[in-house]
Amino acid sequence: MKNTKIYLLVFASWFSQNLIAQNSEYQMRGNGKEIAIDFLSSYYQQDGNNGAVTGGIGTEALQDFANVVIVNVPLDSINAVSVTGGADYYTSASTDNIDNNQSSASSMDLRAYGTLSYSRKNLRRGETYSAKVGGSSEYDYTSISFGLSYAKEFNEGNSELSLNAQVFRDNWELYFPVELRGRINVPTTQRNSYNFQATYSQVLNKRMQFSISGEAIYMEGLLSTPFHRVYFSDRQSPDIERLPGTRLKIPIGIRFNYFPMDALVLRSYYRFYRDDWGLQAHTFNLEAPIKVNPWLTISPSFRYNTQAAADYFAPFEKHTSSEIFYTSDYDLSGLTSQKIGLGFRIAPLYGLGRMKFPMKKVFQFKTLDLRTAYYKRSTGLTAFIVSLGLNFEIK
């Protein structure tokens, strides 16, 4: 798997260099003058009976309300700044069982996060360089991140190679199950993640596009969740989840978009995933946006996922206490899942509304997106999500 990843990166780099040499006169588009503002809001609800906090049995009920604002400001034709800020508020009957106490402090939380990024274009060479820094915080967890990216357009803008690298440095505030406090410990409260991704995209003709991406994610530190319980077949008292201190993930994805007619797009996606914990997964996704009229698009979608269990997973009371690593978190179990979704996009040619500001600025409400989806796992977990997206421009 590692050799395949390296081969893909080397091939993409070689391929891009040859095409760049053939199209040296191409010049990419510069930034526009419009300030873009996106507001996203979603409500998510799930339920199930395999709560990891209670050892693979018990409620998985959770509700999450999330909001995020993204503002992209072009400084000139080559420089731009983007700011992202958001917050998630959730209530969880599952994490409430950390204390075995109805309506304890762990039953709800607020996660706040933000990212600042800067990008610069070289229009003559068709290159974009970006850097970003971000952070997030919730009651038991803080994280900071740093990222760099590079993108190269060539073949008259019909091809692109992008490289992205990101580092996350996380710290846990340890919360153990109430009956185990003072009796157990973990080797570290830190977790570091190093991500690298390469993507090559290609316009084949006016009706077909494809992209291929490969990613390597290396994690080290506390990779288990301190308040997940595990119950054993050979002893009565539980322990917390124990997992290795390193993990290597290798996902590879392929996208293919086909435009059979002007009013219909078929967007397909396949992703293969494998890690050194033994988990292996395949994901298939199909979306078919249909343009009903010039301002309304309806997008039905379907996703199917199947995965083999990680080496360290076993259900409630199926582990033995002699094992070194163990978890009863059903996210690491063998399962299949399906998600059926439907989206509506309203995008009139001249927007949904506008307002004039001083200094000859115009605030325009451009598009509205409404999406909903139903998710079901073979383990019994079900979920429902509805999201709203609003896009504005100041020009």
Sequence and secondary structure as in RCSB ss.txt:
>XXXX:A:sequence
MKNTKIYLLVFASWFSQNLIAQNSEYQMRGNGKEIAIDFLSSYYQQDGNNGAVTGGIGTEALQDFANVVIVNVPL
DSINAVSVTGGADYYTSASTDNIDNNQSSASSMDLRAYGTLSYSRKNLRRGETYSAKVGGSSEYDYTSISFGLSY
AKEFNEGNSELSLNAQVFRDNWELYFPVELRGRINVPTTQRNSYNFQATYSQVLNKRMQFSISGEAIYMEGLLST
PFHRVYFSDRQSPDIERLPGTRLKIPIGIRFNYFPMDALVLRSYYRFYRDDWGLQAHTFNLEAPIKVNPWLTISP
SFRYNTQAAADYFAPFEKHTSSEIFYTSDYDLSGLTSQKIGLGFRIAPLYGLGRMKFPMKKVFQFKTLDLRTAYY
KRSTGLTAFIVSLGLNFEIK
>XXXX:A:secstr
 HHHHHHHHHHHHHHHHHHHHHTTT       S EEEEEEEEEEEEE SB GGGTS B   EEEEEEEEEEEEE 
SSSEEEEEEEEEEEEEETTGGGGTT TT GGGEEEEEEEEEEEEEEETTTTEEEEEEEEEEEETTEEEEEEEEEE
EEEETTTTEEEEEEEEEEEEEE     GGGTTT   S SEEEEEEEEEEEEEEEETTEEEEEEEEEEEEEE  S 
TT EE BSS SS EE B  SEEEEEEEEEEEEEEEETTEEEEEEEEEEEETTS EEEEEEEE  EEEETTEEEEE
EEEEEEEE  TTB  TT B TT SSBB  GGGS EEEEEEEEEEEE  TT SEEEEETTTEEEEEEEEEEEEEEE
EETTS EEEEEEEEEEEEE 
